[in-house]
């Protein structure tokens, strides 16, 4: 619910000739941040596992969900900082 509006607002700031480059950068950063996020949550899962039992693995997964929830809550709060740009008036 946040990605499309923030992407639209971000790309709308670019001049027409830079929109393809902005789209490419957005797609690249989405892929990189997805890979980093996966690595971080797997690290949290493995680190938080208290032992090699099933209960330890479940604890690690629960901690990964807590971390992911905290990151999502932070992103939700930061989304309120996104404002619509003022319309540009072209003077002749």
Order of alpha helices (4+ residues) and beta strands (2+ residues): alpha-alpha-alpha
